[in-house]
Amino acid sequence: MIARLRFFVTGFLLLSGLILLLNTSCKKGSGDKAGRQFEFLNGADISSTPELEDAGVVYRDSLGEAEIFSILKRHGFNSIRLKLWHTPERGYNDLAHVAEMARRVDEQGMHFLLNFHYSDWWADPGKQFTPKAWEGLPLAVLKDSLYQYTRTVLETLDGQGTPPEMVQIGNEIRTGMLWPVGQVNGEFDTREQWDNLAELLIAARQGVLDGLSRPGEVSVMIQIDNGGSNSLCRTFYDSLMVRDVAYDIIGVSFYPHWHGRLDSLELNLADITQRYDKEVIVVETAYPFTLGWNDDDGNIWGSEKSLHEGYPPTFEGQVAFFRELRRIVQDVPNGRGIGLHYWEPGLISAPGRGSPWENVALFDFDGMAVPAMDAFTGNE
């Protein structure tokens, strides 16, 4: 009798293991997210990759031509940030493109940061336009639409085996999001409007958690633009704190062109990580290697006024800038500086397609990786 029981139990365990193996193998992604450990995120936002590849952009490093994922990885990058627009007019940056890019991130074994813009187009401090599908909705209905949409996106990514390790709910939302309901700047800087924004963020975060099969493995980020301004950061994150808005990571942008000096950034990161008991990522940054031009598009960083004192627009100046920026983030007290993300390192010109970002990319005008790529990741 005991022998028969042992045979039955052994057979049951073997069958259970086989079913588990089959279920796991049916996932399109690697399914090994929980086993990936990243001490420091060396990241890049390469959301424009599908459009650039369609335009014929070619990237190279000392080993020859390769797709941008491969080049970034062998130069020390371990995280990819992808933006998502709700219903973009031209198709790029929609869920279908993001899902395909997520598969490529997963194939490389890299960390995946999903960035919701909650707009049909660019969202930043100067514009946070509500998707056309949600225009005119009252707060209660807008919250539900936001929750359902966020949840559906995460269910889609989770269902194909490529759930993000980190999710950003809104892009550079210092002035709010989903205007005018969640707008908090100028005449909209009122208690009621801040309450609206808090409710929207709470709904978005819940959508993230409810859309994942393993919600305990995701971190939620809230990002604003000006990492060099302590007063702006305190005003924003204090307003969330008093309204009990839960999140895990503070995200800030830091471009000297708009956000000041490195020493101001250093002081601010030390303060806000202690004040809010949060880790921080400089989730957008860039710096030029030249003020020259390679096409007829006007460059955003086109004059000396764009530069940080002490860091000329040369390969050497770009390297020095990122060495110092990396030091600042890694030296945030108590190890709370956990990463850097370069914004669009591959956004160079292509035949018939100019780029206003060509001189601040991490590839030169010929598509060759520049020295700052290794300085940015500490891969020197």
C-alpha positions, 0 to 999 in steps of 0.5 A, a space after each residue: 500500500 505504501 509503495 503504491 502511494 509513493 508511486 502515485 505521489 511521485 507520478 503526480 509531482 512529475 505531471 505537475 512539473 511537466 504542466 508547469 514547464 509547458 505553461 512557462 514555455 508558452 510565455 513569449 518573453 523570458 519570464 525570468 524578470 524576478 531573477 534579474 538584479 541591477 545594482 545601478 541602472 545605466 539606462 537609455 530612452 530609445 523610444 524613437 528606434 522603430 521610426 529611426 530604423 524605418 528611416 534607415 539609420 545605421 549604428 556602429 561601434 568599433 566592432 562594426 554595424 549592429 542594432 542599437 540594443 546590441 551596441 548599448 548593451 556591450 557598452 554597459 547599458 542595462 535598462 531601456 525606457 519606452 514612452 507610450 502615447 494613447 492614440 498617436 496620429 502617426 502610429 509610432 509609440 502606440 501599444 503595438 510598437 511598445 509591445 514589440 520593443 518590450 520583446 526586444 528589451 526582454 531578449 537582451 535581458 535588460 531592465 524595462 521602464 515603461 513611461 506613460 505620457 497619458 496623451 496622444 503626443 508629447 507630454 511635458 511641463 508645457 503641454 499635458 493634453 488629454 487624449 482625444 478619447 477622454 476629452 471633456 470627461 468629468 473627474 470620476 469618469 476620467 479616473 476610471 478611464 485612466 485606471 482601465 487603460 493603464 490596467 489593460 496596457 500592463 495586462 497586455 505586456 504581462 500577458 506576452 511575458 514582458 512586464 516592466 520592472 518599473 512604470 512611470 505614471 505621467 511624463 514630467 508632470 510638475 504642472 500636472 497631467 490630463 489638462 485641465 482636470 489634473 492641471 496644477 500650474 498658474 491659475 490652476 494651482 489650487 487645492 482642488 486641482 492638486 486633489 484632482 491630480 492626486 486622485 488621478 495618480 492614485 488611479 494610475 498606480 492602482 491600474 499598474 498593480 492590478 494589471 500585473 500577475 506579480 505586482 510586488 515586483 514592479 516599482 512606480 515612478 513619479 517624474 518631474 522635469 527640473 532636477 536642479 531646483 529644490 524649491 520646485 521639487 519640494 513644492 511638487 512632492 510635498 503636495 503629493 505627500 500631504 495627499 498620501 499619494 503612494 509611489 516608489 521612485 522619484 524621477 527627475 530630468 536634468 538638462 543644463 540647457 534648462 535645469 541649471 548646474 550640477 552642484 544644484 542637482 547634487 544638493 537637491 538629490 540629497 535633500 529630496 531622497 531624505 525628505 521623502 525617504 525615496 530612491 531617485 533616478 535622473 531619468 532624462 539627461 543629455 549633453 552635446 559633443 558639438 554645436 555643429 549641424 549635419 542637416 537642415 533641422 535646427 538643433 535644440 542645443 545650438 548655442 553657447 547658452 545651452 552649455 554648462 560652465 566647464 564642459 565644452 561641446 566636444 567629445 572630451 567635454 561630453 565625457 567629463 560631464 557624464 563622469 561628474 553626473 554619474 558621480 553625483 547620482 552614485 554619491 547620493 546619501 544612503 545609496 538612494 541614487 539608483 540610476 541614470 537614463 540618457 534621452 534618445 542616444 540614437 536620435 541622429 539624422 537619416 536620409 530624408 529625416 533630420 534630427 534636432 537632437 543629432 549633436 547631443 546623441 551618443 552616436 556621431 553624425 556618421 552613426 559611430 558610438 562616441 566616447 561618452 557612451 562608456 563614460 555614461 555607464 562607467 564602462 571605461 
